[in-house]
Amino acid sequence: MRTGSSRGNSAGKSIGMMILFLITGAIVGGILGELAANSSLLSGIAPYLIKPFPVFDLPPVAINLYVIKLVIGFALYPNLMSILGIIAAIMLFRRF
């Protein structure tokens, strides 16, 4: 007799958990990149590790409703360390 809930895929992992892993990997990779930029050991390659790559840029749009003003925009500029963090997160997600 099986107990628990089925999540819809054979591995039993949800899409939400995968997205959480990816976002966490990107943030941790970005933080490690900023720490590497301040390190004297990696001063030669640090500019390449933290250089942002523009992937997606949606300029801000202002919506004035006279009671509240909404400004909505989105930009995605990952650096090499955050991309490596995403790759590490994918590998960890598959392993666990």
Residue, then its C-alpha position, 0 to 999 in steps of 0.5 A: m500500500r502506497t502512502g503519500s502524494s504523487r507529484g506527477n513525475s516519476a522522480g517525485k520532484s516538483i517543478g516548484m522545488m526545481i525553481l527554488f533550487l535554480i533561484t537559490g543557485a543563482i543567488v548563491g553563485g552571484i554572492l560568491g562572485e561578489l566575494a571573489a571580486n574582493s579576493s586578492l587571489l582571484s584578482g586576475i579572473a574576477p572581472y570575468l566572473i562578475k561581468p553581467f550578461p544581459v539576457f532579458d530587459l523589459p523596461p519599466v512601465a508606469i501605471n497611474l491609477y490616481v490612487i496608487k502608481l504601479v511601476i512594473g519592469f523586469a531585467l535578467y543580467p546573470n554573471l558567470m558565477s550565477i550561471l555556474g551556481i544554476i548549473a550546480a543547483i541542477m546537478l544537486f536537484r538531480r542527485f537528491 
